């Protein structure tokens, strides 16, 4: 026990944890290359890849496969640009995953750095990094052409600079926090709340000094807007409105409202989505393709009507969504990657019960990995309880910062399709709280053991 503790308190231990993270992600990549090379792609992957292709070859941000290219209004630019960069360096697909693996390992490192900054404890930093290193959803998503790995990295770097700013009051840290906040938003628009969240903490910090408060807010918001504004201007030029994306409005109709509609009329989710899409498309007084912003606002209004009409069903679905966000293990992505549902990309049936299909179309390895994830989730969340106690004794500010971010992400997801993929970006924050709890328990056990030892 003492030897383990000494090892985890060593600064060099983080190197071995990062090597472990790298090996685990590369091992899965090798398995995919041998079993199912097309397993790095799922449905959304092709849209991102096509945008990157059109950027490079036609200088157009479009998902279209043929000319004339139609400008895209769903996706934001950071991940397609990442793909374009990767494809310019090396072979198609291979380089994207290789860069994502490196990025995922870097996420482990910044998790370590944040944990040490918050607690001044290398033991906690190493444990937090280890929890991220062995996280199966993080390993899996690093080997899929999807936004989560890059988004997680940008988010944790953003938090690293902002936490350093709260501790050291350096303007350079706040400037970098603003830059990475802008990049996070342009990677996935779900992060739109981050500037408001950080601004709230800046206001709290300088609430007694209005002149300093104003300068700090202008600096942070200015650099965030500097990064985001070119995209907003692009959409203003193309669609006559400043907006990031209309994917949120479509998700309200296609998932939140459609899930309620499906239950109300005994439809499948796919049937409900198709019915609502055609209904709103026909009823919209305008051109949905040429007026995506107006159409987005219209379907948002129609989706909200359905939600407000059946609030009880919405609350039930929302509860299931949050439960899936925190507790669902990853399995279907592993099956796709390793070709258990067929070579290439072959989707798993919609709305499948995880335990019904647990022993179908997969290997014993996949089954073991599912139960391993459940064990890790149990231990992590259990230790989060004591982690909150540990952090409370040091600073409530950081508990609120990490906790609010986790809860907001958990509440911004989609019923019926929420799973482990959506947990990946906040897993480093959960890991930090859990690592504090593990250290707290370790210390209590050590003290108890010493006190009970014979004199």
C-alpha positions, -999 to +999 in steps of 0.1 A: +000+000+000+028+024+009+047+015-022+016+022-044+010+055-026+046+066-031+044+056-068+013+077-073+028+106-055+058+106-079+058+132-107+072+106-131+041+084-127+021+106-151+044+095-179+035+058-174-002+067-172+001+086-205+019+057-221-009+034-208-035+057-224-016+057-257-013+019-257-049+012-250-061+035-278-036+022-303-045-014-294-081-007-303-070+010-335-049-020-345-079-043-338-101-021-361-075-021-389-073-059-389-110-066-384-129-038-400-110-008-414-142+011-422-152+008-385-138+042-378-168+057-395-204+060-383-233+079-398-223+114-387-187+108-398-195+109-435-210+144-432-180+158-414-156+141-438-175+155-468-174+190-455-136+187-451-133+173-486-154+202-500-133+228-481-101+214-496-113+208-531-140+234-536-134+260-509-170+255-498-184+245-464-209+220-477-220+184-471-231+180-507-217+151-528-223+167-562-223+202-578-238+227-572-228+226-536-253+237-510-238+256-480-242+237-448-260+252-418-259+223-393-222+218-386-196+243-372-161+245-387-135+234-362-139+196-366-141+196-404-110+218-405-093+193-381-102+165-406-089+186-435-056+191-417-053+154-409-061+144-445-034+168-458-008+151-436-013+114-443-036+086-455-074+090-454-089+080-421-056+067-406-042+101-398-075+114-384-075+086-358-038+089-351-042+126-343-073+119-322-054+093-302-027+119-295-053+145-286-071+120-263-038+113-245-032+151-242-067+153-225-054+129-199-024+151-193-045+183-189-068+164-165-037+157-144-026+194-146-060+207-135-062+183-107-028+193-094-036+230-098-068+226-078-054+204-050-016+208-051-016+170-048+002+148-074-015+117-061-049+132-070-036+143-104-023+109-113-055+091-102-076+116-123-054+110-154-056+072-148-094+073-147-095+091-180-068+068-195-088+037-189-122+051-197-137+029-224-159+055-241-129+078-244-108+050-259-136+041-283-144+076-294-107+084-301-111+057-328-142+071-344-144+101-368-167+121-345-162+154-326-160+141-290-123+136-288-113+170-302-142+186-283-130+170-250-095+182-255-105+218-263-129+218-233-103+206-208-077+231-221-103+258-218-109+249-182-072+246-175-066+282-185-097+295-167-089+277-135-053+291-136-068+325-141-090+321-110-060+311-090-033+334-104-053+364-118-031+365-149-047+382-179-028+360-203-047+330-188-080+347-193-071+356-229-063+319-236-095+308-219-114+331-242-096+318-273-103+281-264-139+289-254-144+302-289-129+271-304-150+248-281-182+266-293-171+262-330-164+225-324-198+218-309-224+245-304-237+227-272-208+246-255-226+280-261-232+283-223-195+283-214-190+321-219-220+327-196-208+303-170-172+317-169-186+352-169-206+344-139-175+333-120-157+364-131-185+386-119-185+367-085-148+372-082-147+409-089-182+418-077-167+444-053-145+461-079-166+472-109-138+487-129-117+456-128-148+434-134-156+453-166-120+450-179-119+413-172-153+406-189-143+426-219-110+408-222-126+373-219-157+380-241-136+399-266-113+370-273-142+345-274-160+367-299-129+372-319-128+334-326-165+330-331-173+361-351-159+350-385-184+321-385-212+343-374-203+368-402-202+339-427-238+329-417-249+365-419-236+368-454-250+335-466-283+334-447-288+370-435-287+361-398-260+358-371-262+323-358-239+293-350-260+264-362-296+253-364-289+218-352-303+226-317-337+236-332-338+204-353-329+183-323-358+198-303-382+187-329-365+154-341-357+140-307-373+158-277-407+164-293-405+133-315-399+111-285-430+125-269-450+122-301-439+086-306-452+076-271-484+096-275-494+080-308-476+046-303-451+053-331-415+043-334-391+072-329-382+071-367-419+072-376-425+102-353-395+120-367-406+115-403-442+126-395-431+158-377-405+167-403-429+165-432-456+182-413-435+212-404-418+213-438-453+215-455-466+241-431-436+264-431-443+295-452-410+299-469-381+279-484-367+257-457-334+252-475-328+289-484-341+301-450-326+277-425-326+302-396-363+310-401-372+274-406-352+264-375-371+289-353-404+276-367-397+240-359-383+250-325-417+266-318-436+236-331-414+212-310-418+233-279-456+232-283-456+194-282-433+194-251-455+219-233-486+199-241-472+168-224-449+180-196-451+148-177-439+127-206-411+152-212-400+151-176-400+112-177-379+112-209-356+138-195-349+117-164-341+087-186-319+109-207-299+120-177-297+085-163-283+072-197-258+101-198-242+091-165-247+053-164-248+039-199-217+019-209-204+019-245-210-013-265-225-005-299-195+015-310-172-014-302-194-037-321-193-014-352-156-009-349-147-046-347-173-056-374-196-076-352-226-062-371-210-066-405-181-051-424-178-014-429-205+008-413-236-013-405-259+003-380-273-015-350-311-015-348-327+015-332-340+014-297-323-019-289-323-029-252-286-032-242-291-064-222-312-081-248-285-077-274-256-081-249-247-116-261-255-111-298-232-099-326-202-094-303-174-112-286-166-122-251-142-093-250-170-068-257-191-084-229-162-082-205-156-045-214-193-037-207-191-051-172-157-035-167-172-001-175-201-007-151-176-014-123-156+017-131-187+039-132-198+025-098-164+031-082-160+066-098-195+079-087-191+064-053-158+082-048-173+114-061-194+116-029-162+118-008-146+139-035-172+167-030-165+165+008-127+169+002-131+198-023-157+215-001-130+219+026-108+238+002-130+258-021-166+258-030-159+278-061-143+249-079-170+224-069-196+247-084-175+253-116-170+216-122-204+204-110-224+230-129-206+222-161-213+185-157-249+190-148-255+215-177-241+190-202-262+162-188-293+183-192-285+194-228-287+160-244-313+141-263-338+115-251-338+080-268-302+085-281-282+097-251-254+073-243-218+072-232-206+093-262-221+124-247-204+118-213-169+118-228-164+156-228-171+160-190-155+127-180-122+145-171-141+168-147-159+138-131-125+121-129-110+150-109-138+149-084-135+112-081-097+113-077-102+137-048-126+112-032-102+083-037-074+103-020-098+113+008-108+076+015-071+066+012-061+091+038-089+082+062-079+045+059-042+053+065-050+074+096-073+047+109-046+020+103-020+041+121-043+048+151-051+011+155-015+000+152+000-013+185+025+010+203 
